[in-house]
Amino acid sequence: MGVRGPKNCTFTLNGVNLTQYVEQVDLNMTVAELETTNLDSSAQEFIPGLPGYDASITVTRWDRVVDDVLGPLAIAPARVTAVIAFRDAGNNTITYTWNTQAFVTGYGISAAATGKITSSPTLRLSGVPTRTVS
């Protein structure tokens, strides 16, 4: 079953719900690969290493509210709380929370003479998140 687009994701950073300003959230979860190949191996061998997390956000409605959250965190980096929640077509919600473990690693602002101002912040999500399902 397809997932409806509107209201299928929420994004909160440093206690501020930025969902109404965001067009897209890409939550990236990766696991490091540790090579264990040895002289007796017949092919490369690997085991899972530590997981890593980051998020790329597309802000489609940039204004002072957005910049009041992201601007200071880009100028004076600090660890804050990030909450990203996804809702499927069956109204199940999966929420990932990093308590005081998120920080801004990039904050771009784009403006065009005939268009709106947009933004593309990136976050490093440090440590393992709390995952809840409701």
MOURJO-V757457 format. One record per residue. N is the residue number from 1. SS is DSSP state (H for helix, E for strand, L for the rest). PHI is phi as a letter, one per 30 degrees, with the letter a starting at -180 (none if undefined). Layout:
n:N ss:SS phi:PHI
n:N ss:SS phi:PHI
This chain:
n:1 ss:L phi:none
n:2 ss:L phi:d
n:3 ss:L phi:c
n:4 ss:L phi:d
n:5 ss:L phi:d
n:6 ss:L phi:d
n:7 ss:L phi:i
n:8 ss:L phi:c
n:9 ss:E phi:a
n:10 ss:E phi:b
n:11 ss:E phi:b
n:12 ss:E phi:b
n:13 ss:E phi:b
n:14 ss:L phi:h
n:15 ss:L phi:i
n:16 ss:E phi:c
n:17 ss:E phi:d
n:18 ss:L phi:c
n:19 ss:H phi:e
n:20 ss:H phi:d
n:21 ss:H phi:c
n:22 ss:E phi:c
n:23 ss:E phi:c
n:24 ss:E phi:a
n:25 ss:E phi:b
n:26 ss:E phi:c
n:27 ss:E phi:c
n:28 ss:E phi:c
n:29 ss:E phi:b
n:30 ss:E phi:b
n:31 ss:E phi:b
n:32 ss:E phi:d
n:33 ss:E phi:c
n:34 ss:E phi:c
n:35 ss:E phi:d
n:36 ss:L phi:b
n:37 ss:L phi:e
n:38 ss:L phi:b
n:39 ss:L phi:d
n:40 ss:L phi:c
n:41 ss:L phi:d
n:42 ss:L phi:c
n:43 ss:L phi:a
n:44 ss:L phi:d
n:45 ss:L phi:b
n:46 ss:E phi:b
n:47 ss:E phi:b
n:48 ss:E phi:d
n:49 ss:E phi:c
n:50 ss:E phi:d
n:51 ss:E phi:d
n:52 ss:E phi:b
n:53 ss:E phi:b
n:54 ss:E phi:a
n:55 ss:E phi:b
n:56 ss:E phi:c
n:57 ss:E phi:c
n:58 ss:E phi:c
n:59 ss:E phi:c
n:60 ss:L phi:c
n:61 ss:L phi:b
n:62 ss:L phi:d
n:63 ss:L phi:a
n:64 ss:H phi:d
n:65 ss:H phi:e
n:66 ss:H phi:d
n:67 ss:H phi:d
n:68 ss:H phi:d
n:69 ss:H phi:d
n:70 ss:H phi:d
n:71 ss:H phi:e
n:72 ss:H phi:d
n:73 ss:H phi:d
n:74 ss:H phi:d
n:75 ss:H phi:d
n:76 ss:L phi:b
n:77 ss:L phi:e
n:78 ss:L phi:b
n:79 ss:L phi:d
n:80 ss:E phi:b
n:81 ss:E phi:c
n:82 ss:E phi:b
n:83 ss:E phi:b
n:84 ss:E phi:b
n:85 ss:E phi:b
n:86 ss:E phi:c
n:87 ss:E phi:c
n:88 ss:L phi:d
n:89 ss:L phi:d
n:90 ss:L phi:c
n:91 ss:L phi:i
n:92 ss:L phi:d
n:93 ss:E phi:c
n:94 ss:E phi:c
n:95 ss:E phi:c
n:96 ss:E phi:c
n:97 ss:E phi:b
n:98 ss:E phi:c
n:99 ss:E phi:d
n:100 ss:E phi:h
n:101 ss:E phi:b
n:102 ss:E phi:c
n:103 ss:E phi:b
n:104 ss:E phi:d
n:105 ss:E phi:c
n:106 ss:E phi:a
n:107 ss:L phi:a
n:108 ss:L phi:c
n:109 ss:E phi:b
n:110 ss:E phi:b
n:111 ss:L phi:b
n:112 ss:L phi:b
n:113 ss:L phi:d
n:114 ss:L phi:c
n:115 ss:L phi:b
n:116 ss:L phi:d
n:117 ss:L phi:d
n:118 ss:E phi:b
n:119 ss:E phi:b
n:120 ss:L phi:b
n:121 ss:L phi:d
n:122 ss:E phi:b
n:123 ss:E phi:b
n:124 ss:E phi:c
n:125 ss:E phi:c
n:126 ss:L phi:d
n:127 ss:L phi:i
n:128 ss:L phi:d
n:129 ss:L phi:d
n:130 ss:E phi:d
n:131 ss:E phi:c
n:132 ss:E phi:b
n:133 ss:E phi:b
n:134 ss:L phi:b
